[in-house]
Amino acid sequence: MQNVILNWSISLVLLTLTVACMSNQYVPYRPVIRSQDELVVSDAAVNPEHQENIKRVFDFYSVPYREENGQILIPAKVWQDRELMWNYTTKANDSEWLRQQEEDVKSTP
């Protein structure tokens, strides 16, 4: 009986550590686009303008990110939500949304 309890305890600790490590893991940002009725990861390279725009979107929504070797890295937990990533990508490509955010920042005292 003690072995069973010990095994369960070890399994629980390992599971907790795995979840904790995954929540701190960062992955490269890739644009998510709609293709017919499906959300897919774009194969196109991220150009510098899109990189700057997506950082503005992440800043607006308080999404943590970091830059390493010219790539934007975001939490794996955020990346897993394809609908949310599509929304962020769409806003980064929407010049009107970006302009409006810039105007709002300028008008804030």
TIRO-2110 file (N, C-alpha, C; in Angstrom, 1 decimal):
// TIRO-2110
0.8, -1.2, 0.0, N, 1, A
0.0, 0.0, 0.0, CA, 1, A
0.9, 1.3, 0.0, C, 1, A
2.0, 1.2, 0.8, N, 2, A
2.9, 2.4, 0.8, CA, 2, A
3.5, 2.6, -0.6, C, 2, A
3.8, 1.6, -1.3, N, 3, A
4.4, 1.7, -2.6, CA, 3, A
3.4, 2.4, -3.6, C, 3, A
2.1, 2.1, -3.5, N, 4, A
1.1, 2.7, -4.3, CA, 4, A
1.0, 4.2, -4.0, C, 4, A
1.0, 4.5, -2.7, N, 5, A
0.9, 5.9, -2.3, CA, 5, A
2.2, 6.7, -2.8, C, 5, A
3.3, 6.1, -2.6, N, 6, A
4.6, 6.7, -3.1, CA, 6, A
4.6, 6.9, -4.6, C, 6, A
4.1, 5.9, -5.4, N, 7, A
4.0, 6.0, -6.8, CA, 7, A
3.1, 7.2, -7.2, C, 7, A
1.9, 7.2, -6.5, N, 8, A
1.0, 8.3, -6.9, CA, 8, A
1.6, 9.7, -6.5, C, 8, A
2.3, 9.8, -5.4, N, 9, A
2.9, 11.0, -5.0, CA, 9, A
4.0, 11.5, -6.0, C, 9, A
4.8, 10.5, -6.5, N, 10, A
5.8, 10.8, -7.5, CA, 10, A
5.2, 11.3, -8.8, C, 10, A
4.1, 10.6, -9.2, N, 11, A
3.4, 10.9, -10.4, CA, 11, A
2.8, 12.3, -10.3, C, 11, A
2.2, 12.6, -9.2, N, 12, A
1.6, 13.9, -9.0, CA, 12, A
2.7, 15.1, -9.0, C, 12, A
3.8, 14.8, -8.4, N, 13, A
4.9, 15.8, -8.5, CA, 13, A
5.4, 16.0, -9.9, C, 13, A
5.6, 14.9, -10.6, N, 14, A
6.1, 15.0, -12.0, CA, 14, A
5.1, 15.7, -12.9, C, 14, A
3.8, 15.4, -12.7, N, 15, A
2.7, 16.1, -13.5, CA, 15, A
2.7, 17.6, -13.2, C, 15, A
2.9, 18.0, -11.9, N, 16, A
2.9, 19.4, -11.5, CA, 16, A
4.1, 20.1, -12.2, C, 16, A
5.2, 19.5, -12.1, N, 17, A
6.4, 20.0, -12.7, CA, 17, A
6.3, 20.2, -14.2, C, 17, A
5.7, 19.2, -14.9, N, 18, A
5.5, 19.3, -16.3, CA, 18, A
4.6, 20.5, -16.7, C, 18, A
3.5, 20.6, -16.0, N, 19, A
2.6, 21.7, -16.3, CA, 19, A
3.2, 23.0, -16.0, C, 19, A
4.0, 23.1, -14.9, N, 20, A
4.7, 24.4, -14.6, CA, 20, A
5.7, 24.8, -15.7, C, 20, A
6.4, 23.8, -16.2, N, 21, A
7.4, 24.0, -17.2, CA, 21, A
6.7, 24.5, -18.5, C, 21, A
5.6, 23.9, -18.9, N, 22, A
4.9, 24.2, -20.1, CA, 22, A
4.3, 25.6, -20.0, C, 22, A
3.9, 26.0, -18.8, N, 23, A
3.3, 27.3, -18.7, CA, 23, A
4.3, 28.5, -18.9, C, 23, A
5.6, 28.1, -18.7, N, 24, A
6.7, 29.1, -18.9, CA, 24, A
7.4, 29.0, -20.2, C, 24, A
7.0, 28.1, -21.0, N, 25, A
7.7, 27.8, -22.3, CA, 25, A
7.2, 28.9, -23.3, C, 25, A
8.2, 29.4, -24.1, N, 26, A
7.9, 30.3, -25.1, CA, 26, A
8.2, 29.7, -26.5, C, 26, A
7.3, 30.0, -27.5, N, 27, A
7.5, 29.4, -28.8, CA, 27, A
7.5, 30.6, -29.8, C, 27, A
8.0, 30.3, -31.0, N, 28, A
8.0, 31.4, -32.0, CA, 28, A
6.6, 31.8, -32.5, C, 28, A
6.4, 33.1, -32.6, N, 29, A
5.1, 33.5, -33.2, CA, 29, A
5.1, 33.2, -34.7, C, 29, A
3.9, 32.8, -35.1, N, 30, A
3.7, 32.6, -36.5, CA, 30, A
2.3, 33.1, -36.8, C, 30, A
2.1, 33.8, -37.9, N, 31, A
0.7, 34.3, -38.2, CA, 31, A
-0.2, 33.2, -38.5, C, 31, A
-1.5, 33.4, -38.0, N, 32, A
-2.5, 32.4, -38.2, CA, 32, A
-3.5, 33.1, -39.1, C, 32, A
-3.9, 32.4, -40.2, N, 33, A
-4.8, 32.9, -41.2, CA, 33, A
-6.0, 32.0, -41.4, C, 33, A
-7.0, 32.5, -42.0, N, 34, A
-8.2, 31.7, -42.3, CA, 34, A
-8.0, 31.2, -43.8, C, 34, A
-8.1, 30.0, -44.0, N, 35, A
-8.1, 29.4, -45.3, CA, 35, A
-9.4, 28.6, -45.5, C, 35, A
-10.3, 29.1, -46.2, N, 36, A
-11.6, 28.6, -46.4, CA, 36, A
-12.3, 28.6, -45.0, C, 36, A
-12.6, 27.4, -44.4, N, 37, A
-13.3, 27.4, -43.1, CA, 37, A
-12.3, 26.9, -42.0, C, 37, A
-11.0, 27.1, -42.3, N, 38, A
-10.1, 26.5, -41.3, CA, 38, A
-9.0, 27.6, -40.9, C, 38, A
-8.6, 27.6, -39.7, N, 39, A
-7.5, 28.5, -39.2, CA, 39, A
-6.2, 27.7, -39.4, C, 39, A
-5.3, 28.3, -40.1, N, 40, A
-4.0, 27.6, -40.4, CA, 40, A
-2.8, 28.5, -40.1, C, 40, A
-1.7, 27.9, -39.8, N, 41, A
-0.5, 28.7, -39.6, CA, 41, A
0.1, 29.0, -41.0, C, 41, A
0.4, 30.3, -41.2, N, 42, A
0.9, 30.7, -42.4, CA, 42, A
2.4, 30.2, -42.6, C, 42, A
2.7, 29.8, -43.8, N, 43, A
4.1, 29.4, -44.2, CA, 43, A
4.9, 30.6, -44.6, C, 43, A
4.3, 31.8, -44.8, N, 44, A
5.0, 33.0, -45.2, CA, 44, A
5.9, 33.5, -44.1, C, 44, A
7.1, 34.0, -44.5, N, 45, A
8.0, 34.6, -43.5, CA, 45, A
7.4, 35.9, -43.0, C, 45, A
7.6, 36.1, -41.7, N, 46, A
7.1, 37.3, -41.1, CA, 46, A
8.0, 38.5, -41.4, C, 46, A
7.5, 39.5, -42.1, N, 47, A
8.3, 40.6, -42.6, CA, 47, A
8.4, 41.6, -41.4, C, 47, A
9.4, 42.5, -41.5, N, 48, A
9.6, 43.5, -40.4, CA, 48, A
8.4, 44.3, -40.0, C, 48, A
7.7, 44.7, -41.0, N, 49, A
6.5, 45.6, -40.7, CA, 49, A
5.5, 44.8, -39.8, C, 49, A
5.2, 43.5, -40.2, N, 50, A
4.3, 42.7, -39.5, CA, 50, A
4.8, 42.4, -38.1, C, 50, A
6.2, 42.2, -37.9, N, 51, A
6.7, 42.0, -36.6, CA, 51, A
6.5, 43.2, -35.7, C, 51, A
6.7, 44.4, -36.2, N, 52, A
6.4, 45.6, -35.4, CA, 52, A
4.9, 45.8, -35.1, C, 52, A
4.1, 45.4, -36.0, N, 53, A
2.6, 45.5, -35.8, CA, 53, A
2.2, 44.5, -34.8, C, 53, A
2.7, 43.3, -34.8, N, 54, A
2.2, 42.3, -33.9, CA, 54, A
2.7, 42.6, -32.5, C, 54, A
3.9, 43.2, -32.4, N, 55, A
4.3, 43.7, -31.0, CA, 55, A
3.4, 44.7, -30.5, C, 55, A
2.9, 45.6, -31.3, N, 56, A
1.9, 46.6, -30.9, CA, 56, A
0.6, 46.0, -30.4, C, 56, A
0.2, 44.9, -31.1, N, 57, A
-1.0, 44.2, -30.7, CA, 57, A
-0.8, 43.5, -29.4, C, 57, A
0.4, 42.8, -29.3, N, 58, A
0.7, 42.2, -28.0, CA, 58, A
0.8, 43.2, -26.9, C, 58, A
1.4, 44.3, -27.1, N, 59, A
1.4, 45.3, -26.0, CA, 59, A
0.0, 45.8, -25.6, C, 59, A
-0.8, 46.0, -26.6, N, 60, A
-2.2, 46.5, -26.4, CA, 60, A
-3.0, 45.4, -25.5, C, 60, A
-2.8, 44.2, -25.8, N, 61, A
-3.5, 43.1, -25.1, CA, 61, A
-2.7, 42.5, -23.9, C, 61, A
-1.6, 43.1, -23.6, N, 62, A
-0.7, 42.7, -22.5, CA, 62, A
-0.3, 41.2, -22.6, C, 62, A
0.0, 40.9, -23.8, N, 63, A
0.6, 39.5, -24.1, CA, 63, A
2.1, 39.6, -23.9, C, 63, A
2.6, 38.8, -23.0, N, 64, A
4.1, 38.8, -22.8, CA, 64, A
4.8, 38.2, -24.1, C, 64, A
5.9, 38.8, -24.4, N, 65, A
6.7, 38.3, -25.6, CA, 65, A
8.1, 38.7, -25.3, C, 65, A
9.0, 38.1, -26.1, N, 66, A
10.4, 38.5, -26.1, CA, 66, A
10.9, 38.2, -27.4, C, 66, A
12.0, 38.9, -27.7, N, 67, A
12.7, 38.7, -29.0, CA, 67, A
14.0, 38.1, -28.9, C, 67, A
14.2, 37.0, -29.7, N, 68, A
15.5, 36.3, -29.7, CA, 68, A
15.9, 36.0, -31.1, C, 68, A
17.1, 36.3, -31.5, N, 69, A
17.5, 36.0, -32.9, CA, 69, A
16.6, 36.5, -34.0, C, 69, A
16.0, 37.6, -33.8, N, 70, A
15.1, 38.2, -34.8, CA, 70, A
13.7, 37.5, -34.8, C, 70, A
13.4, 36.7, -33.9, N, 71, A
12.1, 36.1, -33.8, CA, 71, A
11.3, 36.6, -32.5, C, 71, A
10.0, 36.7, -32.7, N, 72, A
9.2, 37.0, -31.5, CA, 72, A
8.7, 35.7, -30.9, C, 72, A
9.0, 35.6, -29.6, N, 73, A
8.5, 34.4, -28.9, CA, 73, A
7.4, 34.8, -28.0, C, 73, A
6.4, 33.9, -27.9, N, 74, A
5.2, 34.1, -27.1, CA, 74, A
5.0, 32.9, -26.2, C, 74, A
4.2, 33.0, -25.1, N, 75, A
4.0, 31.8, -24.3, CA, 75, A
3.2, 30.7, -25.1, C, 75, A
3.6, 29.5, -24.9, N, 76, A
3.0, 28.4, -25.6, CA, 76, A
1.5, 28.3, -25.3, C, 76, A
1.2, 28.7, -24.1, N, 77, A
-0.3, 28.7, -23.7, CA, 77, A
-1.1, 29.6, -24.6, C, 77, A
-0.5, 30.8, -24.9, N, 78, A
-1.2, 31.7, -25.8, CA, 78, A
-1.2, 31.2, -27.2, C, 78, A
-0.1, 30.6, -27.7, N, 79, A
0.0, 30.1, -29.0, CA, 79, A
-1.0, 29.0, -29.3, C, 79, A
-1.4, 28.2, -28.3, N, 80, A
-2.3, 27.1, -28.5, CA, 80, A
-3.7, 27.5, -28.8, C, 80, A
-4.1, 28.7, -28.5, N, 81, A
-5.4, 29.2, -28.9, CA, 81, A
-5.4, 29.8, -30.3, C, 81, A
-5.7, 29.0, -31.3, N, 82, A
-5.6, 29.4, -32.7, CA, 82, A
-6.6, 30.5, -33.0, C, 82, A
-7.8, 30.5, -32.4, N, 83, A
-8.8, 31.6, -32.7, CA, 83, A
-8.2, 32.9, -32.2, C, 83, A
-7.6, 32.9, -31.0, N, 84, A
-7.0, 34.1, -30.5, CA, 84, A
-5.8, 34.6, -31.3, C, 84, A
-5.0, 33.6, -31.8, N, 85, A
-3.8, 34.0, -32.6, CA, 85, A
-4.3, 34.5, -33.9, C, 85, A
-5.4, 34.0, -34.5, N, 86, A
-5.9, 34.6, -35.7, CA, 86, A
-6.4, 36.0, -35.5, C, 86, A
-7.0, 36.2, -34.4, N, 87, A
-7.5, 37.6, -34.0, CA, 87, A
-6.3, 38.6, -33.9, C, 87, A
-5.2, 38.2, -33.2, N, 88, A
-4.0, 39.0, -33.1, CA, 88, A
-3.4, 39.3, -34.5, C, 88, A
-3.3, 38.2, -35.3, N, 89, A
-2.7, 38.4, -36.7, CA, 89, A
-3.6, 39.3, -37.5, C, 89, A
-4.9, 39.2, -37.4, N, 90, A
-5.8, 40.0, -38.2, CA, 90, A
-5.6, 41.5, -37.8, C, 90, A
-5.5, 41.7, -36.5, N, 91, A
-5.3, 43.1, -36.0, CA, 91, A
-4.0, 43.7, -36.5, C, 91, A
-2.9, 42.8, -36.5, N, 92, A
-1.6, 43.3, -36.9, CA, 92, A
-1.6, 43.6, -38.4, C, 92, A
-2.6, 43.1, -39.2, N, 93, A
-2.7, 43.4, -40.6, CA, 93, A
-3.7, 44.5, -40.9, C, 93, A
-4.4, 45.0, -39.9, N, 94, A
-5.4, 45.9, -40.1, CA, 94, A
-4.9, 47.4, -39.8, C, 94, A
-4.6, 48.1, -40.9, N, 95, A
-4.0, 49.4, -40.7, CA, 95, A
-5.0, 50.4, -40.0, C, 95, A
-6.3, 50.2, -40.2, N, 96, A
-7.2, 51.1, -39.5, CA, 96, A
-7.2, 50.8, -38.0, C, 96, A
-7.2, 49.6, -37.6, N, 97, A
-7.1, 49.3, -36.1, CA, 97, A
-5.8, 49.8, -35.5, C, 97, A
-4.7, 49.6, -36.2, N, 98, A
-3.4, 50.1, -35.7, CA, 98, A
-3.4, 51.7, -35.6, C, 98, A
-4.0, 52.3, -36.6, N, 99, A
-4.1, 53.8, -36.6, CA, 99, A
-4.9, 54.2, -35.5, C, 99, A
-6.1, 53.6, -35.2, N, 100, A
-7.0, 54.0, -34.1, CA, 100, A
-6.3, 53.8, -32.8, C, 100, A
-5.5, 52.7, -32.6, N, 101, A
-4.8, 52.5, -31.3, CA, 101, A
-3.8, 53.6, -31.1, C, 101, A
-3.1, 54.0, -32.2, N, 102, A
-2.1, 55.1, -32.1, CA, 102, A
-2.8, 56.4, -31.7, C, 102, A
-3.9, 56.7, -32.3, N, 103, A
-4.7, 57.9, -32.0, CA, 103, A
-5.1, 57.9, -30.6, C, 103, A
-5.6, 56.8, -30.1, N, 104, A
-6.1, 56.7, -28.7, CA, 104, A
-4.9, 56.9, -27.7, C, 104, A
-3.8, 56.4, -28.0, N, 105, A
-2.6, 56.6, -27.2, CA, 105, A
-2.2, 58.1, -27.2, C, 105, A
-2.3, 58.7, -28.3, N, 106, A
-1.9, 60.2, -28.4, CA, 106, A
-2.9, 61.1, -27.6, C, 106, A
-4.2, 60.7, -27.6, N, 107, A
-5.2, 61.5, -27.0, CA, 107, A
-5.3, 61.2, -25.5, C, 107, A
-4.7, 60.2, -25.0, N, 108, A
-4.7, 59.9, -23.6, CA, 108, A
-3.8, 60.9, -22.8, C, 108, A
-4.4, 61.6, -21.8, N, 109, A
-3.5, 62.5, -21.1, CA, 109, A
-2.5, 61.9, -20.2, C, 109, A
END
